[in-house]
Amino acid sequence: MAPSHLFVCFSSKDDAVAREVVQSLEADGLKCWISLRDVLPGQNYQEAIVQAIESASGIVFVFSEHSNKSMEIKKELSLGGSANIPVFPLRLSPIAPSGALRYELAIRQWIDIFPHRPHALAKLARTIKHTLEGGAPDDGDASLYRPPAAKAETAAAAKAPNKRLAGAPRAPIVAPGSEQFETIRTLLARHIGPIAKVLVEKAAREARTPDEFCEQLAKHVAAPGDRSSFLRAVRGQLSA
């Protein structure tokens, strides 16, 4: 799959709007990949999602109260983030992200689909083209939205000392490809499928402590009982 499409990330409860977004973007010359159309019969759904994200030039995130609560959406955005794929959030209603999504979207600019839908979709297409062509985003539009906390968080990050750059690079909690890594990947894959490998790599690289590593992975396990068992198993691996 050539890296020329936009991956459309959306909740199944917003499929009508997602279809409209795809129709509008493709009419503007931007090829899209959307699961409800592009996963082929008999194809492994999760593997198709992973491949489509990894080969995407950008992610269009249809943000709503439904996608705000979706664990699958969080996994898809996390996978895109680990591959440094630009995300273009399109907000369907005046709500703010919560939990992991608040972290993922903290410094991104949003486009509101309301109050003028055609204008917002045209703005989305222009923003994507400007970004992918290396131009500066057009910030002069009233529909562009940045979460209130984003500017403060960005400023604080700029003032904070970069500890990672100040010293030697931090070694990952577990080494990719090691027996320990593969065991943990298998444990997580039982709950979320092939995307587990990317999430374990990301957590191993970003976590500062073994406990933080375990917690980052456990948040992807939905059922509380399964999450507790998973945490025990991973902690056992790290202490072995």
C-alpha positions as CSV (number, residue, x, y, z in Angstrom):
1,M,0.0,0.0,0.0
2,A,1.7,3.2,-1.1
3,P,1.9,6.0,1.5
4,S,-0.5,8.2,-0.3
5,H,-3.8,7.9,1.5
6,L,-5.4,9.5,4.6
7,F,-6.5,7.1,7.3
8,V,-10.0,8.0,8.6
9,C,-10.2,7.4,12.3
10,F,-13.8,7.3,13.6
11,S,-16.3,5.7,15.9
12,S,-18.7,3.3,14.2
13,K,-21.5,5.4,15.7
14,D,-20.3,8.3,13.5
15,D,-20.1,6.3,10.3
16,A,-22.5,8.6,8.4
17,V,-20.4,11.6,9.1
18,A,-17.2,9.7,8.3
19,R,-18.6,8.7,4.9
20,E,-19.4,12.4,4.3
21,V,-15.9,13.4,5.2
22,V,-14.4,10.8,2.9
23,Q,-16.7,11.9,0.0
24,S,-15.7,15.5,0.5
25,L,-12.0,14.9,0.8
26,E,-11.9,12.6,-2.2
27,A,-13.8,15.1,-4.3
28,D,-11.0,17.4,-3.5
29,G,-8.4,15.0,-4.7
30,L,-7.3,13.5,-1.4
31,K,-7.4,9.7,-1.3
32,C,-8.8,8.2,1.9
33,W,-8.7,4.8,3.6
34,I,-11.8,4.0,5.7
35,S,-12.4,0.6,7.3
36,L,-16.1,0.3,6.5
37,R,-15.2,0.4,2.8
38,D,-11.6,-0.7,2.4
39,V,-11.2,-3.8,4.6
40,L,-11.6,-6.6,2.1
41,P,-13.8,-9.7,2.7
42,G,-11.8,-12.3,4.6
43,Q,-9.1,-9.9,5.5
44,N,-7.9,-9.7,9.2
45,Y,-9.5,-6.5,10.4
46,Q,-6.9,-5.5,13.0
47,E,-4.0,-6.3,10.7
48,A,-5.7,-4.2,7.9
49,I,-6.0,-1.3,10.4
50,V,-2.4,-1.5,11.4
51,Q,-1.2,-1.6,7.8
52,A,-3.4,1.2,6.7
53,I,-2.2,3.5,9.5
54,E,1.5,2.7,9.0
55,S,1.3,3.4,5.3
56,A,-0.8,6.6,5.7
57,S,0.4,10.1,5.0
58,G,-2.0,11.5,7.6
59,I,-4.9,10.6,9.9
60,V,-8.2,12.4,9.8
61,F,-9.7,12.0,13.3
62,V,-13.5,12.4,13.5
63,F,-13.7,13.5,17.1
64,S,-17.1,13.2,18.9
65,E,-18.5,12.1,22.3
66,H,-18.4,8.5,20.9
67,S,-14.8,8.5,19.7
68,N,-13.8,10.2,22.9
69,K,-14.8,7.0,24.8
70,S,-13.4,4.5,22.4
71,M,-10.4,2.4,23.3
72,E,-9.9,1.4,19.7
73,I,-9.6,5.0,18.7
74,K,-7.0,5.6,21.3
75,K,-5.0,2.6,20.0
76,E,-5.2,3.9,16.4
77,L,-4.0,7.4,17.4
78,S,-1.2,5.9,19.6
79,L,-0.1,3.8,16.6
80,G,-0.1,6.9,14.4
81,G,1.8,8.9,16.9
82,S,4.5,6.3,17.2
83,A,5.0,6.6,13.4
84,N,5.0,10.4,13.5
85,I,2.0,10.6,11.2
86,P,0.2,14.0,11.3
87,V,-3.3,14.0,12.8
88,F,-6.1,16.3,11.6
89,P,-8.9,16.3,14.2
90,L,-12.4,17.3,13.0
91,R,-14.6,18.1,15.9
92,L,-18.3,17.2,15.6
93,S,-19.6,18.9,18.7
94,P,-18.3,21.4,21.3
95,I,-16.6,18.9,23.7
96,A,-13.1,18.5,25.0
97,P,-11.1,15.3,24.9
98,S,-10.6,13.3,28.1
99,G,-8.0,10.8,29.4
100,A,-5.5,9.5,26.9
101,L,-7.1,11.6,24.1
102,R,-6.4,14.8,26.0
103,Y,-2.7,13.8,26.0
104,E,-2.7,12.8,22.3
105,L,-4.4,16.0,21.1
106,A,-3.0,18.5,23.6
107,I,-1.0,20.5,21.0
108,R,-3.0,19.9,17.9
109,Q,-5.3,22.4,16.1
110,W,-8.8,21.3,15.5
111,I,-11.4,22.2,12.9
112,D,-15.0,22.4,14.0
113,I,-17.5,20.9,11.6
114,F,-20.1,23.3,13.1
115,P,-21.6,25.8,12.5
116,H,-20.9,25.8,8.7
117,R,-20.4,22.2,7.5
118,P,-19.3,22.8,3.9
119,H,-16.9,25.5,4.9
120,A,-15.3,23.3,7.6
121,L,-14.9,20.4,5.2
122,A,-13.2,22.7,2.6
123,K,-11.0,24.1,5.4
124,L,-10.0,20.5,6.4
125,A,-9.0,19.7,2.8
126,R,-6.9,22.9,2.6
127,T,-5.2,22.3,5.9
128,I,-4.3,18.7,5.0
129,K,-2.8,19.8,1.6
130,H,-0.8,22.7,3.2
131,T,0.6,20.4,5.9
132,L,1.5,17.5,3.6
133,E,3.1,19.8,1.1
134,G,5.2,21.4,3.9
135,G,3.4,24.7,4.1
136,A,2.3,26.5,7.3
137,P,-1.3,25.8,8.4
138,D,-3.8,28.5,7.7
139,D,-4.7,29.8,11.2
140,G,-6.9,32.7,10.1
141,D,-10.1,30.7,10.2
142,A,-12.6,30.9,13.0
143,S,-13.4,27.2,12.7
144,L,-9.9,26.3,13.8
145,Y,-9.9,25.3,17.5
146,R,-7.1,24.6,19.9
147,P,-8.0,23.1,23.3
148,P,-7.6,25.8,26.0
149,A,-4.9,23.9,27.9
150,A,-2.8,23.3,24.9
151,K,-1.0,26.7,24.7
152,A,-0.1,26.6,28.4
153,E,1.1,23.0,28.1
154,T,3.2,23.8,25.1
155,A,4.8,26.8,26.8
156,A,5.6,24.8,29.9
157,A,7.2,22.1,27.8
158,A,9.3,24.7,26.1
159,K,10.6,26.1,29.4
160,A,11.2,22.7,31.0
161,P,14.8,21.4,30.8
162,N,15.2,18.6,28.3
163,K,16.5,15.9,30.6
164,R,16.8,13.3,27.9
165,L,19.1,15.5,25.8
166,A,21.1,16.5,28.8
167,G,22.4,13.0,29.5
168,A,22.8,9.7,27.7
169,P,19.8,8.2,25.8
170,R,17.7,6.1,28.1
171,A,17.6,2.4,27.4
172,P,14.2,0.9,26.7
173,I,12.5,-0.9,29.6
174,V,12.6,-4.1,27.5
175,A,14.7,-4.6,24.3
176,P,12.6,-5.0,21.1
177,G,13.1,-8.5,19.8
178,S,14.2,-10.0,23.1
179,E,12.5,-13.0,24.6
180,Q,11.1,-10.8,27.4
181,F,9.7,-8.3,24.8
182,E,8.1,-11.1,22.8
183,T,6.5,-12.6,25.9
184,I,5.0,-9.3,26.9
185,R,3.8,-8.6,23.4
186,T,2.1,-12.0,23.3
187,L,0.3,-11.3,26.6
188,L,-1.0,-7.9,25.3
189,A,-1.9,-9.4,21.9
190,R,-4.3,-11.8,23.5
191,H,-6.4,-8.7,24.4
192,I,-5.9,-6.3,21.5
193,G,-4.4,-8.2,18.6
194,P,-1.5,-7.3,16.2
195,I,-1.3,-3.7,17.3
196,A,0.3,-5.0,20.6
197,K,3.8,-5.0,19.1
198,V,3.7,-1.3,18.3
199,L,2.3,-0.4,21.7
200,V,4.9,-2.4,23.6
201,E,7.7,-0.8,21.6
202,K,6.2,2.7,22.3
203,A,5.8,2.0,26.0
204,A,9.3,0.5,26.3
205,R,10.8,3.6,24.7
206,E,8.8,6.2,26.6
207,A,8.3,4.8,30.1
208,R,10.7,6.0,32.8
209,T,10.2,3.1,35.2
210,P,9.0,-0.5,35.0
211,D,5.8,0.4,36.8
212,E,5.1,3.2,34.3
213,F,5.7,0.7,31.5
214,C,3.2,-1.7,33.0
215,E,0.6,1.0,33.5
216,Q,0.9,2.3,29.9
217,L,0.2,-1.2,28.5
218,A,-2.5,-2.1,31.0
219,K,-4.7,0.9,29.9
220,H,-5.2,-0.9,26.6
221,V,-6.8,-3.9,28.4
222,A,-10.5,-3.0,28.8
223,A,-11.9,-5.5,31.3
224,P,-10.8,-4.8,35.0
225,G,-10.3,-8.5,35.7
226,D,-8.2,-9.0,32.6
227,R,-6.2,-5.9,33.3
228,S,-5.3,-7.1,36.8
229,S,-4.2,-10.5,35.5
230,F,-2.2,-8.8,32.7
231,L,-0.4,-6.5,35.1
232,R,0.6,-9.4,37.3
233,A,1.9,-11.3,34.4
234,V,3.9,-8.4,33.0
235,R,5.3,-7.5,36.4
236,G,6.4,-11.1,36.8
237,Q,8.2,-11.0,33.5
238,L,10.0,-7.8,34.4
239,S,11.1,-9.2,37.8
240,A,12.2,-12.5,36.4
